Amino acid sequence: MNRQGSVAQSLALLAVLGLGASLTTVPAAAEEAKTPRANWGRCPDDVVAEATPTVLQCATVSVPLDYARPEGEQIDLTVSRLAATDPDKRRGVLMLNPGGPGGSGLALSALLVAQGLPSSVTDRYDLIGMDTRGIGHSTPVGCGFTTDSPYYSNIPPYAVDDAAVTAQAKVAEQVAQQCADNDDDGRLRHLTTANTARDLDRIRAALGVEKTSYLGYSYGTALGAAYASMFPERSDRIVLDSNIGDTHLDRDGMRRYALGMEQTLPDFAKWAADRHDSYGLGRTPRQVRASYLTIAGRLDKAPVAGIDGGLFRLLTFGHLFKQTQYPTLAQTWQTLLEGDAAAVRSLRADQQDGTDGPVSPTDNALTVFLAATCNDVEWPEDVDTYRRGVAEDRERYPLYGAATANITPCAFWPYAPAEPPVEVDTEGPRNVLLLQNRRDASTPHVGGKMLREKFGDRARLVSVDDSGHGVYVLGKNSCALNTTTRYLVEGEMPAKDTFCRAD
């Protein structure tokens, strides 16, 4: 196996914490009379193993592949249920989405319970996880990415100069063509946020409820915003955590990742500076930042044990998602700063997932991210547009801007958007609670502010003085936890936007 490809595959999922169709008018509403009730049974074995010891039930819901042709081909979606533990207190269902797009959510309820989801929530809601269309157990799709593929992350590699953008453009064009060549069933073009929101409403109907509550993280905020806008009368209590800023991810949203890294790295830099005697990365945050730039520059010229400057930057970005990953990140920086190839190889071997074979274990996740992102909105097609963006963001955001502004396969995607992206609806009920850490590498705070402005009085924003990706339950801030739990359990929306101080 190509060593660089192997290393990259182990990082891809961290980084991914997203033939023209005719323009048609697609109905928003799902036809409830034609949606059979969910028939609960045993979950697939891999979901059962992941959820252990939580007891989940699973069911299959059929939905149209193309909502413009509702009587046409149907696809099967797999959903899970963790039933409310107190029937006397039960008030409804709470749908869950982990983000991506491309993340499996069947065991998300079990993860949240293991992380400390309050029993006042599990008493009152059936927690509904799912693999959304194209993912995992829900009619999965794949472009056929292999373990040695040059395409290993949906964030493009850092471009050190114009020639690197040109080289990446060739890779991006090949990837778009590969996806088209592997789309034998013609399903990729139908993976959109709007269609997935329509799927949510079909699932709601199959559950036999008039309204659904929703908790979505990261890209799951775009999906939740789309659902609350397309079906405002069927949305109950909506919690959108770590917002990307709209109902879709576009080029501007991708470029904001670089802003997020600039705002988040200082937290790691301070942590590492306090531990200089152990890791040797610098006695001050400024010195730690300088170490990052030194390591990246060296690896741009001479990779170590299969890690070049692009992979190093990607690895750092991914490890800023959680403060619990700081020790591993510091250890990796230390070995790279010392240039110890043997130590780097040993360290990376310890972090490999052990998966081997011709097809990448991230093929499905990479494909769904590409399809949903490229199908939702038109991306620029001119390579010069990306060259200019890379040059601008290399100066604006030195840590990572020349990566997130780089060209993606969306520039060459074979399918045109079938409909415009969902517009946020300000006319529905005031039922959208937005949660956002002040420092988040992939969803910077500005994303929450953007969606707050779009929703107007329908929403309230809870800003948290914390670092990392994920606030409710996944973060540890007591104010944010209590505010969100009160809303889900009692329906108490904050009267105004709220700032939660660091614990």
Disulfide bonds with the S-S distance in Angstrom:
Cys43-Cys58 2.05
Cys143-Cys179 2.02
Cys374-Cys410 2.04
Cys479-Cys500 2.04
